[in-house]
Amino acid sequence: MMSTPTTYPDYNRSPQPPQHDGMNRKAGEIAQIIRLGLNIGDTLEAFGPNAADIWQQNPRITREFIRCIKAQGFDAVRLPASWDHYADKSTALIEPKWLDRIAEVIGFCMEYDLYVVLNIHWDGGWIEDHVNAASAPTVMPRLRAIWQQIATRLRDFDERLLLAGMNEPKVDSVEQMAVLMQYHQTFVDAVRSTGGRNAHRCLVLSGATTDIAKSVQWFDQMPADSAQDRLMLEVHYYTPWNFTGMAVDEDWAPCFHYWGRANHSTIDPSRNPTWGEEDALAELFARMAAKARALGVPVLLGEYSARNRVYGLSGEAVPQDIERHLASLDHYVETVTRHARLHGMAPFYWDTGALLDRRFCTVRETRLLAALLRGRDGAGSGSNSWPHAKADRTMALGA
């Protein structure tokens, strides 16, 4: 773990009385409004000695690009962001210019009436790779200091700004889940203590590894909160990984190039999936919906996507059946989006510049965007209303 002090300055230096103006909607109402969101990935979460706020040669986020996102039918953006790279190692003081840059991007989104989810992303792993009792005394003070500063700087934004404490905390046991709950409580308390609109802001809490099965198994209570009905639970969906993310064959499993019962290839059968298709998706989302109802919170599906293998990386096998591969990608994102909405979840597609061209503000993957919109609209208006979404709505999904 990091060789940093376990105490930091108190950055809650200007707490304000609670402010209700612009903060009227509960978490469930916000989840219903967000029918389709987009991650601006590999950008603000850049990390390392040469980081700006870009990765993979992505350009800086501009007002024009935010307008493009809105024009394509998205209701919200998720801003994965790094902070430790811009914070003093001894004091946790965040560079003011970085806080200003984040506020600028949020301001662009507000201009186009987009909801925003801002988090601490991987950030070098100082939180999510250290969810254990030994690390907690070091992690929690820094987590508090970082969130006191973020919350204070962004306090004046209205309810369209949601804050998420972290990204994908690694939790593989009930003991680690108990530590994660301490981290969540630290985050909630730090934000609420700054007052103003933060007293009523919607806060997002990552599930166990943001995995549905693990979250259903171990996430049994929400942290204490001075605000009522202002918490969300976040999970991600990349099942089956062989199709959505695996780059090359592994000793334990091959890559899948196809997905969905109607998209199995007859000319490339060794790349057909052997698990994780429509039935598995329906079961997992129904279980997540039931858990969310038990906890009394809506769910944010913070990430999902699937790997386009047509242009294959070095050493990566290119699908022999190109059309079925592309059809599989379309079917996957459409089905996940529709399932999310039918089960009361706010879906956010993960994109690093392949879907939307950030320089020219145009659509690169037109058929994939069309599939996302079909998933959004196919669920019907109001289908993701909370708490009325029902697990048995999976019967409407079909193949």
Backbone hydrogen bonds, N-H to C=O, Kabsch-Sander energy under -0.5 kcal/mol:
donor,donor_aa,acceptor,acceptor_aa,energy
4,T,2,M,-1.4
11,Y,9,P,-0.8
13,R,11,Y,-1.6
16,Q,194,T,-1.6
19,Q,196,G,-2.1
23,M,20,H,-2.4
27,A,229,D,-2.7
30,I,26,K,-2.0
31,A,27,A,-2.5
32,Q,28,G,-1.4
33,I,29,E,-1.6
34,I,30,I,-2.0
35,R,33,I,-1.4
37,G,347,P,-3.2
38,L,76,A,-1.9
39,N,349,Y,-3.4
40,I,78,R,-2.3
41,G,39,N,-1.1
41,G,351,D,-2.6
44,L,40,I,-0.5
46,A,43,T,-1.5
51,A,48,G,-1.6
52,A,54,I,-0.6
55,W,42,D,-1.4
58,N,55,W,-2.6
66,I,62,T,-1.9
67,R,63,R,-2.1
68,C,64,E,-1.8
69,I,65,F,-2.2
70,K,66,I,-2.1
71,A,67,R,-2.2
72,Q,68,C,-1.4
72,Q,69,I,-0.5
73,G,70,K,-1.5
74,F,69,I,-1.5
75,D,36,L,-3.1
76,A,36,L,-1.0
77,V,115,Y,-2.6
78,R,38,L,-2.3
79,L,117,V,-3.4
82,S,44,L,-2.0
86,Y,83,W,-1.3
87,A,84,D,-1.3
88,D,93,L,-2.3
92,A,88,D,-2.2
95,E,86,Y,-2.6
98,W,95,E,-1.1
99,L,95,E,-1.7
100,D,96,P,-2.5
101,R,97,K,-1.9
102,I,98,W,-2.4
103,A,99,L,-2.2
104,E,100,D,-2.2
105,V,101,R,-2.0
106,I,102,I,-2.4
107,G,103,A,-2.4
108,F,104,E,-1.9
109,C,105,V,-1.9
110,M,106,I,-2.4
111,E,107,G,-1.9
112,Y,108,F,-0.9
112,Y,109,C,-0.8
113,D,110,M,-1.8
114,L,109,C,-2.2
115,Y,75,D,-2.1
116,V,160,R,-3.3
117,V,77,V,-2.1
118,L,116,V,-0.5
118,L,162,L,-2.5
119,N,79,L,-1.4
120,I,164,A,-0.7
121,H,81,A,-3.3
121,H,119,N,-0.6
125,G,122,W,-2.5
126,W,123,D,-0.7
129,D,125,G,-1.5
130,H,127,I,-2.0
132,N,130,H,-1.4
135,S,132,N,-0.6
136,A,132,N,-1.6
138,T,135,S,-1.7
139,V,135,S,-2.5
140,M,136,A,-2.4
142,R,138,T,-1.0
143,L,139,V,-2.8
144,R,140,M,-2.5
145,A,141,P,-2.2
146,I,142,R,-2.8
147,W,143,L,-2.3
148,Q,144,R,-2.3
149,Q,145,A,-1.5
150,I,146,I,-2.3
151,A,147,W,-2.6
152,T,148,Q,-1.9
153,R,149,Q,-2.4
154,L,150,I,-2.1
155,R,152,T,-0.9
157,F,154,L,-1.5
159,E,22,G,-2.5
161,L,158,D,-2.1
162,L,116,V,-3.4
162,L,160,R,-0.6
163,L,202,C,-1.6
164,A,118,L,-3.2
165,G,204,V,-1.8
170,K,128,E,-2.4
171,V,169,P,-0.7
177,M,173,S,-2.0
178,A,174,V,-1.7
179,V,175,E,-1.3
180,L,176,Q,-2.6
181,M,177,M,-2.1
182,Q,178,A,-1.2
183,Y,179,V,-2.0
184,H,180,L,-2.7
185,Q,181,M,-2.3
186,T,182,Q,-2.2
187,F,183,Y,-2.3
188,V,184,H,-2.8
189,D,185,Q,-2.6
190,A,186,T,-2.2
191,V,187,F,-2.2
192,R,188,V,-2.6
193,S,189,D,-2.0
194,T,190,A,-0.6
194,T,191,V,-1.3
195,G,192,R,-1.6
196,G,16,Q,-0.6
196,G,17,P,-0.6
198,N,195,G,-1.6
199,A,196,G,-1.3
200,H,197,R,-1.7
203,L,230,R,-2.6
204,V,163,L,-2.8
205,L,232,M,-2.6
207,G,234,E,-2.7
209,T,169,P,-1.9
209,T,207,G,-0.6
210,T,207,G,-1.7
211,D,208,A,-2.2
215,S,211,D,-2.4
216,V,212,I,-2.8
217,Q,213,A,-1.9
218,W,214,K,-2.5
219,F,215,S,-2.2
220,D,218,W,-1.4
232,M,203,L,-2.3
233,L,298,P,-2.2
234,E,205,L,-2.9
235,V,300,L,-2.0
236,H,210,T,-3.4
237,Y,303,E,-2.4
243,F,240,P,-1.5
244,T,240,P,-2.4
245,G,241,W,-2.3
246,M,241,W,-2.8
250,E,253,A,-2.9
253,A,250,E,-0.6
256,F,242,N,-1.8
257,H,271,R,-2.1
258,Y,271,R,-1.1
263,N,260,G,-2.1
264,H,261,R,-0.7
271,R,268,D,-1.9
272,N,269,P,-1.7
281,L,277,E,-2.4
282,A,278,E,-2.7
283,E,279,D,-2.3
284,L,280,A,-2.5
285,F,281,L,-2.6
286,A,282,A,-2.0
287,R,283,E,-2.2
288,M,284,L,-2.3
289,A,285,F,-2.3
290,A,286,A,-2.1
291,K,287,R,-2.2
292,A,288,M,-2.6
293,R,289,A,-2.2
294,A,290,A,-2.0
295,L,291,K,-2.2
296,G,292,A,-1.6
297,V,292,A,-1.9
299,V,344,G,-0.9
300,L,233,L,-2.8
301,L,299,V,-0.6
301,L,346,A,-1.9
302,G,235,V,-1.7
302,G,300,L,-1.4
303,E,235,V,-0.6
305,S,237,Y,-0.6
307,R,243,F,-0.7
309,R,307,R,-0.8
312,G,309,R,-1.3
316,E,313,L,-2.5
322,I,320,Q,-1.0
325,H,321,D,-2.0
326,L,322,I,-2.6
327,A,323,E,-2.5
328,S,324,R,-2.1
329,L,325,H,-2.1
330,D,326,L,-2.3
331,H,327,A,-2.6
332,Y,328,S,-2.7
333,V,329,L,-2.2
334,E,330,D,-2.2
335,T,331,H,-2.6
336,V,332,Y,-2.7
337,T,333,V,-2.1
338,R,334,E,-2.4
339,H,335,T,-2.7
340,A,336,V,-2.6
341,R,337,T,-2.1
342,L,338,R,-2.5
343,H,339,H,-1.6
344,G,341,R,-1.4
345,M,340,A,-3.3
346,A,299,V,-2.1
348,F,301,L,-2.3
349,Y,37,G,-2.7
350,W,304,Y,-2.5
351,D,39,N,-0.6
351,D,349,Y,-0.5
357,D,362,T,-3.1
358,R,356,L,-0.6
361,C,357,D,-1.2
362,T,357,D,-0.8
364,R,355,L,-2.6
364,R,362,T,-0.5
365,E,355,L,-1.5
366,T,364,R,-0.9
369,L,365,E,-2.2
370,A,366,T,-2.2
371,A,367,R,-1.7
372,L,368,L,-2.2
373,L,369,L,-2.4
374,R,370,A,-2.1
375,G,371,A,-2.3
376,R,372,L,-2.3
377,D,373,L,-2.7
378,G,374,R,-3.1
379,A,375,G,-0.8
380,G,377,D,-1.4
383,S,380,G,-1.5
385,S,382,G,-1.7
389,A,385,S,-1.4
393,R,390,K,-1.7
394,T,391,A,-1.5
395,M,392,D,-1.2
396,A,393,R,-2.1
397,L,394,T,-1.9
398,G,394,T,-0.5
